[in-house]
Amino acid sequence: MGLTRAVGAFLKGLLYALDGLRKVLHLLLLLVIFGALLALSHTTLPIIPRRAALELAPLGSIVEEEAGDPLDRALDDLTGEDGHETRLRDLIDVVDHARDDDRIRALVLNLDGLEHAGLPALQDLAQSIRWFRESGKKVYVHGLAFTQRQYYLAAQADEVYLDPFGYVMLDGYSYYRSYLGGTAEKLAVDVNVFKIGSHKSAPDTWTRSDMSREDRENAKVWIGALWDSYKADVAAARKLEPETIQAYSDEAATGVQATGGDLAQYALARGLVDGLKTNEEFGKIVSGVAGKDEDTGSYKSVNWRSYLSVVRSDEALAGSEDRNVAVVVASGEILDGEQPPGFVGGDTLAAQLRDLRDDDDYSAVVLRIDSPGGSIMASEVIRREVEALRASGKPVVVSMSTVAASGGYYIAMNADRIFAAPTTITGSIGVFAVIPTFQRTLAKLGVTNDGFGTTDLSGAGDLDRSLNGEARQILQASVEHAYRTFVEGIARARGRRSEEIESLAQGRVWTGADARAAGIVDELGGVDDAIAEAAKLAKLEEGYGVVWVERSLSWRDVIAMRLRTAAAWMVKSIAPRRAQLPGLGSAVAEVRGLLELAAKGRPVYLCNCRVD
């Protein structure tokens, strides 16, 4: 009987195992089929009419690197769903390629879906639009309305049209912050701050109820510089004076009253648009250049994402060069360990740089940075790899995008050369640590803590107990050491005395132009200038290749991001409730950041440079 049961159990287990194997094989087969379909969808090139307009329609935020799971983005492309981010490089490559394509007779900007972009990113894309115009081809734009960011690109067009019921909103840049010092006091939370840098204002969010004098004075400088640059660029594109742009905003109340409340007429009267047209009327204008689409009744057009596949196909057919400049993107907050796109993982980026050091196909590296900073440990891991690349004989040139501040500057400081846009936000050379403790909060609920440890540091990291004197001394000393390391590292890299760098540090925020004048940036220019400099340092002749290095994701990364996506859908379901309370989203984000800092328990570089 026992033998019969054993045989039965064995056969039953074997049956389960075979059934499991069958399911796994079926899953693998489905994945292969799906992969093949996905590959076919991406290899099918669009048919470009002999005469058409390229329609450029960025959606969401213009970024250096798209966040999230590449598989999800591929599914979005396959199903035609809109994403929330648009990569800057894709937009620029499409416009540059179309400039020399005889089939593309005009460029049409559809900016209704553009939500956010840093000024340096807008300036880079605007340059490509100007080059397109200089080729003799026209650029048109029509909008139901234009926000400030949208209008910056719209102003670059030959002809700017606005819907008769539309408006142009130029409200300038602002720097407003939510302060939770009063909240912490009401909740009896002790926010313990350890910092070096009189202008390092990020911790003020959790300890103050208003803006510090140092933060206000520093912000007035860099935010004023951004606004001056915006006005100058838009005025030049529209053949106006910068004062006209300032007056458009300052005199809006009286100006709109003079037009009887007609916002579109106000924009027209001030010269910001060339005419007020409906979509149908605009289509007829463009049809005169691009030809009429008999199916839609509007102009013949090519979607820019479809055209992008043509661009990438042509690049693939062109083949690769023997010697190349690699471009690596560091976009997002700098965090420890491996991180998915949208964040800069210390180990992730370090591994990319290490691979390039050992790859003979690459002679130089451009590190494109768009980061407000983050973990000190992750920043140091990346900095060491930059130094190792240089030691191997491969030049490293940094190209700063919208922001490269604090930890973003830390990972840049050891490069051979640093390039920044005049409107890049950089600097913020300072260090802080924030450790909240909740013993007073818990006491209000009747929760107390008692016990003992074997050393003076036992239990020092518990958030339900106040920090003791020894822990405070250690944290402050650690922050001071990190700050000295930061300042002295910049001094060595820049060939300056530590005292000189100290006078530029203390957490001060600089624009790229001011950083160049101060000597912590070498040149003003974009990523193309940085690539040319890297090739020059590597002694590459004409004909070298430029390769934008893409990161690959492990299965662990994909699974983690799937869980994050599921959580995002849960949050999204309650978004309308949050919308009823202005400023609550910002406050919740600050609280979340505070708890993350508490979990890390180590000094970090963070730049609170938000410009709206």
Number of C-alpha atoms within 10 A of each C-alpha: 6 7 8 9 10 11 12 12 12 12 12 12 12 12 12 12 12 12 12 12 12 12 12 12 12 12 12 12 12 12 12 12 12 12 12 12 13 16 13 11 13 14 12 11 15 14 10 18 14 13 18 24 28 26 21 21 18 26 19 18 19 23 22 23 20 21 18 18 19 15 12 15 16 15 12 13 17 14 9 9 10 13 15 15 20 22 16 20 16 17 19 17 16 22 25 18 16 23 23 13 11 12 16 23 23 26 29 21 23 19 24 17 14 20 17 19 19 20 24 21 20 19 20 18 21 21 15 19 22 17 14 22 18 11 10 11 18 20 23 22 25 26 26 20 21 22 19 19 20 25 21 22 21 30 22 25 24 17 17 24 25 27 19 18 14 20 21 23 18 19 14 18 14 14 12 10 16 17 20 19 20 14 14 19 15 10 14 17 18 22 19 17 17 20 25 21 18 14 22 26 24 19 22 20 20 25 19 17 15 14 16 13 10 14 18 13 12 15 20 12 14 21 21 14 18 21 17 15 17 23 21 16 20 21 19 14 18 19 12 17 14 17 12 16 20 17 12 20 15 14 11 18 11 11 21 16 12 12 13 11 13 16 21 23 23 22 23 19 14 14 16 25 24 15 20 22 20 17 15 11 13 22 19 16 15 25 19 10 18 25 20 19 14 9 8 8 12 20 24 25 25 21 14 21 19 18 22 20 17 20 19 14 13 12 11 10 8 9 8 14 14 11 19 21 27 24 24 22 21 25 26 25 21 30 21 20 15 18 18 20 23 18 23 31 27 24 18 24 25 23 17 17 23 16 13 20 23 11 10 11 16 23 25 29 32 29 24 24 26 28 27 27 29 26 23 24 20 25 29 17 20 26 22 15 20 27 18 16 22 19 11 10 12 22 25 31 30 30 29 34 31 26 30 30 34 33 33 31 31 24 28 30 24 24 21 20 21 25 26 32 26 25 28 28 34 32 29 31 31 31 29 26 23 24 23 24 21 18 19 19 19 17 13 11 8 8 11 13 9 5 5 8 9 7 8 12 13 11 17 18 17 13 16 19 19 18 19 13 12 11 16 15 11 11 22 18 14 19 21 20 14 21 24 17 12 25 25 18 18 23 19 13 15 19 9 15 13 16 12 12 21 20 10 19 24 21 29 24 27 28 24 30 21 21 22 19 12 14 14 24 25 18 21 20 18 20 21 11 16 27 23 16 22 25 27 14 17 20 12 17 9 8 10 16 19 20 16 14 15 12 14 12 16 11 9 9 16 17 12 14 17 15 10 13 15 11 11 11 11 11 11 12 9 10 12 9 9 14 11 9 9 9 12 13 12 13 16 12 11 17 15 12 12 19 15 13 18 19 13 15 15 17 25 27 30 29 31 18 19 12 13 13
